[in-house]
Amino acid sequence: MDKNVKSAVQSGLYVIERNLNIILHKLGEEDDFSVMHSTVNDVDPNFAARIRAVIGSMFDDIELLKRTFELQNHQESARWAIRSHLSEIWTVLEECKPERLDGYGQLAEEESHLLEIHVNRLLENVSRMREELR
């Protein structure tokens, strides 16, 4: 198999596997720690069992493709992944600053001040974590 084709297949299978794992996680009993959202497991248990079986079969097919075409494992640096997530958090926090919210409507001075304090504190925490990972 051509190396560029192999790379494209590897990347595609990695994305599929990652998303299948996310689906399995959503079907699981585990709750993520969350303040701003919650997930309601509204999936019928019988349907969830069928989904798990289909996903298991899909993992088998992915493994077979990996062996057949001698595809490599995707190795992700935890440090790089954490830095990437922190960068995304930083960007969102910057957009939550009071001066960036003008286009959405009015913010009372007291609300603006309180929001700025908390956003800046969150940004400081993100900065400290980013520095630790350098």
Distance bins in CASP14 RR format, pairs under 12 A and 6 or more apart:
PFRMAT RR
TARGET T0000
AUTHOR 0000-0000-0000
RMODE 2
METHOD distances of the structure
MODEL  1
1 7 0 0 0 0 1 0 0 0 0 0 0
1 8 0 0 0 0 0 1 0 0 0 0 0
1 9 1 0 0 1 0 0 0 0 0 0 0
1 10 0 0 0 0 0 1 0 0 0 0 0
1 65 0 0 0 0 0 1 0 0 0 0 0
1 68 0 0 0 0 1 0 0 0 0 0 0
1 69 1 0 1 0 0 0 0 0 0 0 0
1 70 0 0 0 0 1 0 0 0 0 0 0
1 71 0 0 0 0 1 0 0 0 0 0 0
2 8 0 0 0 0 1 0 0 0 0 0 0
2 9 0 0 0 0 0 1 0 0 0 0 0
2 69 0 0 0 0 0 1 0 0 0 0 0
3 9 0 0 0 0 0 1 0 0 0 0 0
3 10 0 0 0 0 0 1 0 0 0 0 0
3 69 0 0 0 0 0 1 0 0 0 0 0
3 70 0 0 0 0 0 1 0 0 0 0 0
3 71 0 0 0 0 0 1 0 0 0 0 0
3 72 0 0 0 0 0 1 0 0 0 0 0
4 10 0 0 0 0 0 1 0 0 0 0 0
4 11 0 0 0 0 0 1 0 0 0 0 0
5 11 0 0 0 0 0 1 0 0 0 0 0
5 12 0 0 0 0 0 1 0 0 0 0 0
5 69 0 0 0 0 1 0 0 0 0 0 0
5 71 0 0 0 0 0 1 0 0 0 0 0
6 12 0 0 0 0 0 1 0 0 0 0 0
6 13 0 0 0 0 0 1 0 0 0 0 0
6 65 0 0 0 0 0 1 0 0 0 0 0
6 66 0 0 0 0 0 1 0 0 0 0 0
6 68 0 0 0 0 0 1 0 0 0 0 0
6 69 1 0 0 1 0 0 0 0 0 0 0
6 70 0 0 0 0 1 0 0 0 0 0 0
6 71 1 0 0 1 0 0 0 0 0 0 0
6 72 0 0 0 0 1 0 0 0 0 0 0
7 13 0 0 0 0 0 1 0 0 0 0 0
7 14 0 0 0 0 0 1 0 0 0 0 0
7 69 0 0 0 0 0 1 0 0 0 0 0
7 71 0 0 0 0 1 0 0 0 0 0 0
7 72 0 0 0 0 1 0 0 0 0 0 0
7 74 0 0 0 0 0 1 0 0 0 0 0
8 14 0 0 0 0 0 1 0 0 0 0 0
8 15 0 0 0 0 0 1 0 0 0 0 0
8 69 0 0 0 0 0 1 0 0 0 0 0
8 71 0 0 0 0 0 1 0 0 0 0 0
9 15 0 0 0 0 0 1 0 0 0 0 0
9 16 0 0 0 0 0 1 0 0 0 0 0
9 62 0 0 0 0 0 1 0 0 0 0 0
9 65 1 0 0 1 0 0 0 0 0 0 0
9 66 0 0 0 0 1 0 0 0 0 0 0
9 68 0 0 0 0 0 1 0 0 0 0 0
9 69 1 0 0 1 0 0 0 0 0 0 0
9 70 0 0 0 0 0 1 0 0 0 0 0
9 71 1 0 0 1 0 0 0 0 0 0 0
9 72 0 0 0 0 0 1 0 0 0 0 0
9 74 0 0 0 0 0 1 0 0 0 0 0
10 16 0 0 0 0 0 1 0 0 0 0 0
10 17 0 0 0 0 0 1 0 0 0 0 0
10 62 0 0 0 0 0 1 0 0 0 0 0
10 65 0 0 0 0 1 0 0 0 0 0 0
10 66 0 0 0 0 1 0 0 0 0 0 0
10 69 0 0 0 0 1 0 0 0 0 0 0
10 70 0 0 0 0 0 1 0 0 0 0 0
10 71 1 0 1 0 0 0 0 0 0 0 0
10 72 1 0 0 1 0 0 0 0 0 0 0
10 73 0 0 0 0 1 0 0 0 0 0 0
10 74 1 0 0 1 0 0 0 0 0 0 0
10 75 0 0 0 0 0 1 0 0 0 0 0
11 17 0 0 0 0 0 1 0 0 0 0 0
11 18 0 0 0 0 0 1 0 0 0 0 0
11 71 0 0 0 0 1 0 0 0 0 0 0
11 72 0 0 0 0 0 1 0 0 0 0 0
11 74 1 0 0 1 0 0 0 0 0 0 0
12 18 0 0 0 0 1 0 0 0 0 0 0
12 19 0 0 0 0 0 1 0 0 0 0 0
12 20 0 0 0 0 0 1 0 0 0 0 0
12 62 0 0 0 0 1 0 0 0 0 0 0
12 65 0 0 0 0 0 1 0 0 0 0 0
12 66 0 0 0 0 0 1 0 0 0 0 0
12 71 0 0 0 0 0 1 0 0 0 0 0
12 74 0 0 0 0 1 0 0 0 0 0 0
13 19 0 0 0 0 0 1 0 0 0 0 0
13 20 0 0 0 0 0 1 0 0 0 0 0
13 58 0 0 0 0 0 1 0 0 0 0 0
13 59 0 0 0 0 0 1 0 0 0 0 0
13 61 0 0 0 0 1 0 0 0 0 0 0
13 62 1 0 1 0 0 0 0 0 0 0 0
13 63 0 0 0 0 1 0 0 0 0 0 0
13 64 0 0 0 0 0 1 0 0 0 0 0
13 65 1 0 0 1 0 0 0 0 0 0 0
13 66 1 0 0 1 0 0 0 0 0 0 0
13 68 0 0 0 0 0 1 0 0 0 0 0
13 69 0 0 0 0 1 0 0 0 0 0 0
13 71 1 0 0 1 0 0 0 0 0 0 0
13 72 0 0 0 0 0 1 0 0 0 0 0
13 73 0 0 0 0 0 1 0 0 0 0 0
13 74 0 0 0 0 1 0 0 0 0 0 0
14 20 0 0 0 0 0 1 0 0 0 0 0
14 21 0 0 0 0 0 1 0 0 0 0 0
14 62 0 0 0 0 1 0 0 0 0 0 0
14 65 0 0 0 0 0 1 0 0 0 0 0
14 66 0 0 0 0 0 1 0 0 0 0 0
14 71 0 0 0 0 1 0 0 0 0 0 0
14 72 0 0 0 0 0 1 0 0 0 0 0
14 73 0 0 0 0 1 0 0 0 0 0 0
14 74 1 0 1 0 0 0 0 0 0 0 0
14 75 0 0 0 0 0 1 0 0 0 0 0
14 76 0 0 0 0 1 0 0 0 0 0 0
15 21 0 0 0 0 0 1 0 0 0 0 0
15 22 0 0 0 0 0 1 0 0 0 0 0
15 62 0 0 0 0 0 1 0 0 0 0 0
15 74 0 0 0 0 1 0 0 0 0 0 0
16 22 0 0 0 0 0 1 0 0 0 0 0
16 23 0 0 0 0 0 1 0 0 0 0 0
16 55 0 0 0 0 0 1 0 0 0 0 0
16 58 1 0 0 1 0 0 0 0 0 0 0
16 59 0 0 0 0 1 0 0 0 0 0 0
16 61 0 0 0 0 1 0 0 0 0 0 0
16 62 1 0 0 1 0 0 0 0 0 0 0
16 65 0 0 0 0 0 1 0 0 0 0 0
16 66 0 0 0 0 0 1 0 0 0 0 0
16 74 0 0 0 0 0 1 0 0 0 0 0
17 23 0 0 0 0 0 1 0 0 0 0 0
17 24 0 0 0 0 0 1 0 0 0 0 0
17 55 0 0 0 0 1 0 0 0 0 0 0
17 56 0 0 0 0 0 1 0 0 0 0 0
17 58 0 0 0 0 1 0 0 0 0 0 0
17 59 1 0 0 1 0 0 0 0 0 0 0
17 60 0 0 0 0 0 1 0 0 0 0 0
17 61 0 0 0 0 0 1 0 0 0 0 0
17 62 1 0 1 0 0 0 0 0 0 0 0
17 63 0 0 0 0 1 0 0 0 0 0 0
17 65 0 0 0 0 0 1 0 0 0 0 0
17 66 0 0 0 0 1 0 0 0 0 0 0
17 71 0 0 0 0 0 1 0 0 0 0 0
17 73 0 0 0 0 0 1 0 0 0 0 0
17 74 0 0 0 0 1 0 0 0 0 0 0
17 76 0 0 0 0 0 1 0 0 0 0 0
18 24 0 0 0 0 0 1 0 0 0 0 0
18 25 0 0 0 0 0 1 0 0 0 0 0
18 59 0 0 0 0 0 1 0 0 0 0 0
18 62 0 0 0 0 0 1 0 0 0 0 0
18 74 0 0 0 0 1 0 0 0 0 0 0
18 76 0 0 0 0 1 0 0 0 0 0 0
18 81 0 0 0 0 0 1 0 0 0 0 0
19 25 0 0 0 0 0 1 0 0 0 0 0
19 26 0 0 0 0 0 1 0 0 0 0 0
19 55 0 0 0 0 1 0 0 0 0 0 0
19 58 0 0 0 0 0 1 0 0 0 0 0
19 59 0 0 0 0 0 1 0 0 0 0 0
19 62 0 0 0 0 0 1 0 0 0 0 0
20 26 0 0 0 0 0 1 0 0 0 0 0
20 27 0 0 0 0 0 1 0 0 0 0 0
20 51 0 0 0 0 1 0 0 0 0 0 0
20 52 0 0 0 0 0 1 0 0 0 0 0
20 54 0 0 0 0 1 0 0 0 0 0 0
20 55 1 0 1 0 0 0 0 0 0 0 0
20 56 0 0 0 0 1 0 0 0 0 0 0
20 57 0 0 0 0 0 1 0 0 0 0 0
20 58 1 0 0 1 0 0 0 0 0 0 0
20 59 1 0 0 1 0 0 0 0 0 0 0
20 60 0 0 0 0 0 1 0 0 0 0 0
20 61 0 0 0 0 0 1 0 0 0 0 0
20 62 0 0 0 0 1 0 0 0 0 0 0
21 27 0 0 0 0 0 1 0 0 0 0 0
21 28 0 0 0 0 0 1 0 0 0 0 0
21 52 0 0 0 0 0 1 0 0 0 0 0
21 55 0 0 0 0 1 0 0 0 0 0 0
21 56 0 0 0 0 0 1 0 0 0 0 0
21 58 0 0 0 0 0 1 0 0 0 0 0
21 59 0 0 0 0 1 0 0 0 0 0 0
21 62 0 0 0 0 0 1 0 0 0 0 0
22 28 0 0 0 0 0 1 0 0 0 0 0
22 32 0 0 0 0 0 1 0 0 0 0 0
22 39 0 0 0 0 0 1 0 0 0 0 0
22 55 0 0 0 0 0 1 0 0 0 0 0
23 43 0 0 0 0 1 0 0 0 0 0 0
23 48 0 0 0 0 1 0 0 0 0 0 0
23 51 1 0 0 1 0 0 0 0 0 0 0
23 52 0 0 0 0 1 0 0 0 0 0 0
23 54 0 0 0 0 1 0 0 0 0 0 0
23 55 1 0 0 1 0 0 0 0 0 0 0
23 56 0 0 0 0 0 1 0 0 0 0 0
23 58 0 0 0 0 0 1 0 0 0 0 0
23 59 0 0 0 0 0 1 0 0 0 0 0
24 30 0 0 0 0 0 1 0 0 0 0 0
24 43 0 0 0 0 0 1 0 0 0 0 0
24 48 0 0 0 0 1 0 0 0 0 0 0
24 49 0 0 0 0 0 1 0 0 0 0 0
24 51 0 0 0 0 1 0 0 0 0 0 0
24 52 1 0 0 1 0 0 0 0 0 0 0
24 53 0 0 0 0 0 1 0 0 0 0 0
24 54 0 0 0 0 0 1 0 0 0 0 0
24 55 1 0 0 1 0 0 0 0 0 0 0
24 56 0 0 0 0 1 0 0 0 0 0 0
24 58 0 0 0 0 0 1 0 0 0 0 0
24 59 0 0 0 0 1 0 0 0 0 0 0
25 31 0 0 0 0 0 1 0 0 0 0 0
25 32 0 0 0 0 1 0 0 0 0 0 0
25 39 0 0 0 0 1 0 0 0 0 0 0
25 41 0 0 0 0 0 1 0 0 0 0 0
25 52 0 0 0 0 0 1 0 0 0 0 0
25 55 0 0 0 0 0 1 0 0 0 0 0
26 32 0 0 0 0 1 0 0 0 0 0 0
26 39 1 0 0 1 0 0 0 0 0 0 0
26 40 0 0 0 0 0 1 0 0 0 0 0
26 41 1 0 0 1 0 0 0 0 0 0 0
26 42 0 0 0 0 0 1 0 0 0 0 0
26 43 0 0 0 0 1 0 0 0 0 0 0
26 48 0 0 0 0 1 0 0 0 0 0 0
26 51 0 0 0 0 1 0 0 0 0 0 0
26 52 0 0 0 0 0 1 0 0 0 0 0
26 55 0 0 0 0 0 1 0 0 0 0 0
27 39 0 0 0 0 0 1 0 0 0 0 0
27 41 1 0 0 1 0 0 0 0 0 0 0
27 42 0 0 0 0 0 1 0 0 0 0 0
27 43 1 0 0 1 0 0 0 0 0 0 0
27 44 0 0 0 0 0 1 0 0 0 0 0
27 45 0 0 0 0 1 0 0 0 0 0 0
27 47 0 0 0 0 1 0 0 0 0 0 0
27 48 1 0 1 0 0 0 0 0 0 0 0
27 49 0 0 0 0 1 0 0 0 0 0 0
27 50 0 0 0 0 0 1 0 0 0 0 0
27 51 1 0 0 1 0 0 0 0 0 0 0
27 52 1 0 0 1 0 0 0 0 0 0 0
27 53 0 0 0 0 0 1 0 0 0 0 0
27 54 0 0 0 0 0 1 0 0 0 0 0
27 55 0 0 0 0 1 0 0 0 0 0 0
28 39 0 0 0 0 0 1 0 0 0 0 0
28 41 1 0 0 1 0 0 0 0 0 0 0
28 43 0 0 0 0 1 0 0 0 0 0 0
28 45 0 0 0 0 0 1 0 0 0 0 0
28 48 0 0 0 0 1 0 0 0 0 0 0
28 49 0 0 0 0 0 1 0 0 0 0 0
28 51 0 0 0 0 0 1 0 0 0 0 0
28 52 0 0 0 0 1 0 0 0 0 0 0
28 55 0 0 0 0 0 1 0 0 0 0 0
29 39 0 0 0 0 0 1 0 0 0 0 0
29 41 0 0 0 0 1 0 0 0 0 0 0
29 45 0 0 0 0 0 1 0 0 0 0 0
29 48 0 0 0 0 0 1 0 0 0 0 0
30 39 0 0 0 0 0 1 0 0 0 0 0
30 41 0 0 0 0 0 1 0 0 0 0 0
31 37 0 0 0 0 0 1 0 0 0 0 0
31 38 0 0 0 0 1 0 0 0 0 0 0
31 39 1 0 0 1 0 0 0 0 0 0 0
31 40 0 0 0 0 0 1 0 0 0 0 0
31 41 0 0 0 0 1 0 0 0 0 0 0
32 38 0 0 0 0 1 0 0 0 0 0 0
32 39 1 0 0 1 0 0 0 0 0 0 0
33 39 0 0 0 0 0 1 0 0 0 0 0
36 92 0 0 0 0 0 1 0 0 0 0 0
41 47 0 0 0 0 0 1 0 0 0 0 0
41 48 0 0 0 0 1 0 0 0 0 0 0
42 48 0 0 0 0 0 1 0 0 0 0 0
43 49 0 0 0 0 1 0 0 0 0 0 0
43 50 0 0 0 0 0 1 0 0 0 0 0
43 51 1 0 0 1 0 0 0 0 0 0 0
43 52 0 0 0 0 0 1 0 0 0 0 0
44 50 0 0 0 0 1 0 0 0 0 0 0
44 51 0 0 0 0 1 0 0 0 0 0 0
45 51 0 0 0 0 0 1 0 0 0 0 0
45 52 0 0 0 0 0 1 0 0 0 0 0
46 52 0 0 0 0 0 1 0 0 0 0 0
46 53 0 0 0 0 0 1 0 0 0 0 0
47 53 0 0 0 0 0 1 0 0 0 0 0
47 54 0 0 0 0 0 1 0 0 0 0 0
48 54 0 0 0 0 0 1 0 0 0 0 0
48 55 0 0 0 0 0 1 0 0 0 0 0
49 55 0 0 0 0 0 1 0 0 0 0 0
49 56 0 0 0 0 0 1 0 0 0 0 0
50 56 0 0 0 0 0 1 0 0 0 0 0
50 57 0 0 0 0 0 1 0 0 0 0 0
51 57 0 0 0 0 0 1 0 0 0 0 0
51 58 0 0 0 0 0 1 0 0 0 0 0
52 58 0 0 0 0 0 1 0 0 0 0 0
52 59 0 0 0 0 0 1 0 0 0 0 0
53 59 0 0 0 0 0 1 0 0 0 0 0
53 60 0 0 0 0 0 1 0 0 0 0 0
54 60 0 0 0 0 0 1 0 0 0 0 0
54 61 0 0 0 0 0 1 0 0 0 0 0
55 61 0 0 0 0 0 1 0 0 0 0 0
55 62 0 0 0 0 0 1 0 0 0 0 0
56 62 0 0 0 0 1 0 0 0 0 0 0
56 63 0 0 0 0 1 0 0 0 0 0 0
57 63 0 0 0 0 0 1 0 0 0 0 0
57 64 0 0 0 0 0 1 0 0 0 0 0
58 64 0 0 0 0 0 1 0 0 0 0 0
58 65 0 0 0 0 0 1 0 0 0 0 0
59 65 0 0 0 0 0 1 0 0 0 0 0
59 66 0 0 0 0 0 1 0 0 0 0 0
60 66 0 0 0 0 0 1 0 0 0 0 0
60 67 0 0 0 0 0 1 0 0 0 0 0
61 67 0 0 0 0 0 1 0 0 0 0 0
61 68 0 0 0 0 0 1 0 0 0 0 0
62 68 0 0 0 0 0 1 0 0 0 0 0
62 69 0 0 0 0 0 1 0 0 0 0 0
62 71 0 0 0 0 1 0 0 0 0 0 0
62 73 0 0 0 0 0 1 0 0 0 0 0
62 74 0 0 0 0 0 1 0 0 0 0 0
63 69 0 0 0 0 0 1 0 0 0 0 0
63 71 0 0 0 0 1 0 0 0 0 0 0
63 73 0 0 0 0 0 1 0 0 0 0 0
64 71 0 0 0 0 0 1 0 0 0 0 0
65 71 1 0 0 1 0 0 0 0 0 0 0
66 72 0 0 0 0 1 0 0 0 0 0 0
66 73 0 0 0 0 1 0 0 0 0 0 0
66 74 0 0 0 0 0 1 0 0 0 0 0
67 73 0 0 0 0 0 1 0 0 0 0 0
74 81 0 0 0 0 0 1 0 0 0 0 0
75 81 0 0 0 0 0 1 0 0 0 0 0
76 82 0 0 0 0 0 1 0 0 0 0 0
76 83 0 0 0 0 0 1 0 0 0 0 0
76 84 0 0 0 0 1 0 0 0 0 0 0
76 85 0 0 0 0 0 1 0 0 0 0 0
77 83 0 0 0 0 1 0 0 0 0 0 0
77 84 0 0 0 0 1 0 0 0 0 0 0
77 133 0 0 0 0 0 1 0 0 0 0 0
78 84 0 0 0 0 0 1 0 0 0 0 0
78 85 0 0 0 0 0 1 0 0 0 0 0
78 133 0 0 0 0 1 0 0 0 0 0 0
79 85 0 0 0 0 0 1 0 0 0 0 0
79 86 0 0 0 0 0 1 0 0 0 0 0
79 129 0 0 0 0 0 1 0 0 0 0 0
79 130 0 0 0 0 0 1 0 0 0 0 0
79 132 0 0 0 0 1 0 0 0 0 0 0
79 133 1 0 1 0 0 0 0 0 0 0 0
79 134 0 0 0 0 1 0 0 0 0 0 0
80 86 0 0 0 0 0 1 0 0 0 0 0
80 87 0 0 0 0 0 1 0 0 0 0 0
80 133 0 0 0 0 1 0 0 0 0 0 0
80 134 0 0 0 0 0 1 0 0 0 0 0
81 87 0 0 0 0 0 1 0 0 0 0 0
81 88 0 0 0 0 0 1 0 0 0 0 0
81 133 0 0 0 0 0 1 0 0 0 0 0
82 88 0 0 0 0 0 1 0 0 0 0 0
82 89 0 0 0 0 0 1 0 0 0 0 0
82 126 0 0 0 0 0 1 0 0 0 0 0
82 129 1 0 0 1 0 0 0 0 0 0 0
82 130 0 0 0 0 1 0 0 0 0 0 0
82 132 0 0 0 0 1 0 0 0 0 0 0
82 133 1 0 0 1 0 0 0 0 0 0 0
82 134 0 0 0 0 0 1 0 0 0 0 0
83 89 0 0 0 0 0 1 0 0 0 0 0
83 90 0 0 0 0 0 1 0 0 0 0 0
83 126 0 0 0 0 0 1 0 0 0 0 0
83 129 0 0 0 0 1 0 0 0 0 0 0
83 130 1 0 0 1 0 0 0 0 0 0 0
83 131 0 0 0 0 0 1 0 0 0 0 0
83 132 0 0 0 0 0 1 0 0 0 0 0
83 133 1 0 1 0 0 0 0 0 0 0 0
83 134 0 0 0 0 1 0 0 0 0 0 0
84 90 0 0 0 0 0 1 0 0 0 0 0
84 91 0 0 0 0 0 1 0 0 0 0 0
84 130 0 0 0 0 0 1 0 0 0 0 0
84 133 0 0 0 0 0 1 0 0 0 0 0
85 91 0 0 0 0 0 1 0 0 0 0 0
85 92 0 0 0 0 0 1 0 0 0 0 0
85 126 0 0 0 0 1 0 0 0 0 0 0
85 129 0 0 0 0 1 0 0 0 0 0 0
85 130 0 0 0 0 0 1 0 0 0 0 0
85 133 0 0 0 0 0 1 0 0 0 0 0
86 92 0 0 0 0 0 1 0 0 0 0 0
86 93 0 0 0 0 0 1 0 0 0 0 0
86 122 0 0 0 0 0 1 0 0 0 0 0
86 123 0 0 0 0 0 1 0 0 0 0 0
86 125 0 0 0 0 1 0 0 0 0 0 0
86 126 1 0 1 0 0 0 0 0 0 0 0
86 127 0 0 0 0 1 0 0 0 0 0 0
86 128 0 0 0 0 0 1 0 0 0 0 0
86 129 1 0 1 0 0 0 0 0 0 0 0
86 130 1 0 1 0 0 0 0 0 0 0 0
86 131 0 0 0 0 0 1 0 0 0 0 0
86 132 0 0 0 0 0 1 0 0 0 0 0
86 133 1 0 0 1 0 0 0 0 0 0 0
86 134 0 0 0 0 0 1 0 0 0 0 0
87 93 0 0 0 0 0 1 0 0 0 0 0
87 94 0 0 0 0 0 1 0 0 0 0 0
87 126 0 0 0 0 1 0 0 0 0 0 0
87 127 0 0 0 0 0 1 0 0 0 0 0
87 129 0 0 0 0 0 1 0 0 0 0 0
87 130 1 0 0 1 0 0 0 0 0 0 0
87 133 0 0 0 0 0 1 0 0 0 0 0
88 94 0 0 0 0 0 1 0 0 0 0 0
88 95 0 0 0 0 0 1 0 0 0 0 0
88 126 0 0 0 0 1 0 0 0 0 0 0
88 130 0 0 0 0 0 1 0 0 0 0 0
89 95 0 0 0 0 0 1 0 0 0 0 0
89 96 0 0 0 0 0 1 0 0 0 0 0
89 119 0 0 0 0 0 1 0 0 0 0 0
89 122 1 0 0 1 0 0 0 0 0 0 0
89 123 0 0 0 0 1 0 0 0 0 0 0
89 125 0 0 0 0 1 0 0 0 0 0 0
89 126 1 0 1 0 0 0 0 0 0 0 0
89 127 0 0 0 0 0 1 0 0 0 0 0
89 129 0 0 0 0 1 0 0 0 0 0 0
89 130 0 0 0 0 1 0 0 0 0 0 0
90 96 0 0 0 0 0 1 0 0 0 0 0
90 97 0 0 0 0 0 1 0 0 0 0 0
90 119 0 0 0 0 0 1 0 0 0 0 0
90 122 0 0 0 0 1 0 0 0 0 0 0
90 123 1 0 0 1 0 0 0 0 0 0 0
90 124 0 0 0 0 0 1 0 0 0 0 0
90 125 0 0 0 0 0 1 0 0 0 0 0
90 126 1 0 1 0 0 0 0 0 0 0 0
90 127 1 0 0 1 0 0 0 0 0 0 0
90 128 0 0 0 0 0 1 0 0 0 0 0
90 129 0 0 0 0 1 0 0 0 0 0 0
90 130 1 0 0 1 0 0 0 0 0 0 0
91 97 0 0 0 0 0 1 0 0 0 0 0
91 100 0 0 0 0 0 1 0 0 0 0 0
91 123 0 0 0 0 0 1 0 0 0 0 0
91 126 0 0 0 0 0 1 0 0 0 0 0
92 100 0 0 0 0 0 1 0 0 0 0 0
92 119 0 0 0 0 1 0 0 0 0 0 0
92 122 0 0 0 0 1 0 0 0 0 0 0
92 123 0 0 0 0 0 1 0 0 0 0 0
92 126 0 0 0 0 1 0 0 0 0 0 0
93 100 0 0 0 0 1 0 0 0 0 0 0
93 115 0 0 0 0 0 1 0 0 0 0 0
93 116 0 0 0 0 0 1 0 0 0 0 0
93 118 0 0 0 0 1 0 0 0 0 0 0
93 119 1 0 1 0 0 0 0 0 0 0 0
93 120 0 0 0 0 1 0 0 0 0 0 0
93 121 0 0 0 0 1 0 0 0 0 0 0
93 122 1 0 1 0 0 0 0 0 0 0 0
93 123 1 0 1 0 0 0 0 0 0 0 0
93 124 0 0 0 0 0 1 0 0 0 0 0
93 125 0 0 0 0 1 0 0 0 0 0 0
93 126 1 0 0 1 0 0 0 0 0 0 0
93 127 0 0 0 0 0 1 0 0 0 0 0
94 100 1 0 0 1 0 0 0 0 0 0 0
94 101 0 0 0 0 0 1 0 0 0 0 0
94 116 0 0 0 0 0 1 0 0 0 0 0
94 119 0 0 0 0 1 0 0 0 0 0 0
94 120 0 0 0 0 0 1 0 0 0 0 0
94 122 0 0 0 0 0 1 0 0 0 0 0
94 123 1 0 0 1 0 0 0 0 0 0 0
94 126 0 0 0 0 0 1 0 0 0 0 0
94 127 0 0 0 0 0 1 0 0 0 0 0
95 101 0 0 0 0 1 0 0 0 0 0 0
95 102 0 0 0 0 0 1 0 0 0 0 0
95 103 0 0 0 0 0 1 0 0 0 0 0
95 104 0 0 0 0 0 1 0 0 0 0 0
95 119 0 0 0 0 1 0 0 0 0 0 0
95 123 0 0 0 0 0 1 0 0 0 0 0
96 104 0 0 0 0 0 1 0 0 0 0 0
96 107 0 0 0 0 0 1 0 0 0 0 0
96 112 0 0 0 0 0 1 0 0 0 0 0
96 115 1 0 0 1 0 0 0 0 0 0 0
96 116 0 0 0 0 1 0 0 0 0 0 0
96 118 0 0 0 0 1 0 0 0 0 0 0
96 119 1 0 1 0 0 0 0 0 0 0 0
96 120 0 0 0 0 0 1 0 0 0 0 0
96 122 0 0 0 0 1 0 0 0 0 0 0
96 123 0 0 0 0 1 0 0 0 0 0 0
97 107 0 0 0 0 0 1 0 0 0 0 0
97 112 0 0 0 0 1 0 0 0 0 0 0
97 113 0 0 0 0 0 1 0 0 0 0 0
97 115 1 0 0 1 0 0 0 0 0 0 0
97 116 1 0 0 1 0 0 0 0 0 0 0
97 117 0 0 0 0 0 1 0 0 0 0 0
97 118 0 0 0 0 0 1 0 0 0 0 0
97 119 1 0 1 0 0 0 0 0 0 0 0
97 120 0 0 0 0 1 0 0 0 0 0 0
97 122 0 0 0 0 0 1 0 0 0 0 0
97 123 0 0 0 0 1 0 0 0 0 0 0
98 104 0 0 0 0 0 1 0 0 0 0 0
98 105 0 0 0 0 0 1 0 0 0 0 0
98 106 0 0 0 0 0 1 0 0 0 0 0
98 107 1 0 1 0 0 0 0 0 0 0 0
98 108 0 0 0 0 0 1 0 0 0 0 0
98 109 0 0 0 0 1 0 0 0 0 0 0
98 110 0 0 0 0 0 1 0 0 0 0 0
98 111 1 0 0 1 0 0 0 0 0 0 0
98 112 1 0 1 0 0 0 0 0 0 0 0
98 113 0 0 0 0 1 0 0 0 0 0 0
98 114 0 0 0 0 1 0 0 0 0 0 0
98 115 1 0 1 0 0 0 0 0 0 0 0
98 116 1 0 1 0 0 0 0 0 0 0 0
98 117 0 0 0 0 0 1 0 0 0 0 0
98 118 0 0 0 0 0 1 0 0 0 0 0
98 119 1 0 0 1 0 0 0 0 0 0 0
98 120 0 0 0 0 0 1 0 0 0 0 0
99 107 0 0 0 0 1 0 0 0 0 0 0
99 112 0 0 0 0 1 0 0 0 0 0 0
99 115 0 0 0 0 0 1 0 0 0 0 0
99 116 0 0 0 0 1 0 0 0 0 0 0
99 119 0 0 0 0 0 1 0 0 0 0 0
100 107 0 0 0 0 0 1 0 0 0 0 0
100 112 0 0 0 0 0 1 0 0 0 0 0
100 115 0 0 0 0 0 1 0 0 0 0 0
100 116 0 0 0 0 0 1 0 0 0 0 0
100 119 0 0 0 0 1 0 0 0 0 0 0
101 107 1 0 0 1 0 0 0 0 0 0 0
101 111 0 0 0 0 0 1 0 0 0 0 0
101 112 0 0 0 0 1 0 0 0 0 0 0
101 115 0 0 0 0 1 0 0 0 0 0 0
101 116 0 0 0 0 0 1 0 0 0 0 0
101 119 0 0 0 0 0 1 0 0 0 0 0
102 112 0 0 0 0 0 1 0 0 0 0 0
105 111 0 0 0 0 0 1 0 0 0 0 0
105 112 0 0 0 0 0 1 0 0 0 0 0
106 112 0 0 0 0 1 0 0 0 0 0 0
107 113 0 0 0 0 1 0 0 0 0 0 0
107 114 0 0 0 0 1 0 0 0 0 0 0
107 115 1 0 0 1 0 0 0 0 0 0 0
107 116 0 0 0 0 1 0 0 0 0 0 0
108 114 0 0 0 0 1 0 0 0 0 0 0
108 115 0 0 0 0 0 1 0 0 0 0 0
109 115 0 0 0 0 0 1 0 0 0 0 0
109 116 0 0 0 0 0 1 0 0 0 0 0
110 116 0 0 0 0 0 1 0 0 0 0 0
110 117 0 0 0 0 0 1 0 0 0 0 0
111 117 0 0 0 0 0 1 0 0 0 0 0
111 118 0 0 0 0 0 1 0 0 0 0 0
111 119 0 0 0 0 0 1 0 0 0 0 0
112 118 0 0 0 0 0 1 0 0 0 0 0
112 119 0 0 0 0 0 1 0 0 0 0 0
113 119 0 0 0 0 0 1 0 0 0 0 0
113 120 0 0 0 0 0 1 0 0 0 0 0
114 120 0 0 0 0 0 1 0 0 0 0 0
114 121 0 0 0 0 0 1 0 0 0 0 0
115 121 0 0 0 0 0 1 0 0 0 0 0
115 122 0 0 0 0 0 1 0 0 0 0 0
116 122 0 0 0 0 0 1 0 0 0 0 0
116 123 0 0 0 0 0 1 0 0 0 0 0
117 123 0 0 0 0 0 1 0 0 0 0 0
117 124 0 0 0 0 0 1 0 0 0 0 0
118 124 0 0 0 0 0 1 0 0 0 0 0
118 125 0 0 0 0 0 1 0 0 0 0 0
119 125 0 0 0 0 0 1 0 0 0 0 0
119 126 0 0 0 0 0 1 0 0 0 0 0
120 126 0 0 0 0 0 1 0 0 0 0 0
120 127 0 0 0 0 0 1 0 0 0 0 0
121 127 0 0 0 0 0 1 0 0 0 0 0
121 128 0 0 0 0 0 1 0 0 0 0 0
122 128 0 0 0 0 0 1 0 0 0 0 0
122 129 0 0 0 0 0 1 0 0 0 0 0
123 129 0 0 0 0 0 1 0 0 0 0 0
123 130 0 0 0 0 0 1 0 0 0 0 0
124 130 0 0 0 0 0 1 0 0 0 0 0
124 131 0 0 0 0 0 1 0 0 0 0 0
125 131 0 0 0 0 0 1 0 0 0 0 0
125 132 0 0 0 0 0 1 0 0 0 0 0
126 132 0 0 0 0 0 1 0 0 0 0 0
126 133 0 0 0 0 0 1 0 0 0 0 0
127 133 0 0 0 0 0 1 0 0 0 0 0
127 134 0 0 0 0 0 1 0 0 0 0 0
128 134 0 0 0 0 0 1 0 0 0 0 0
END
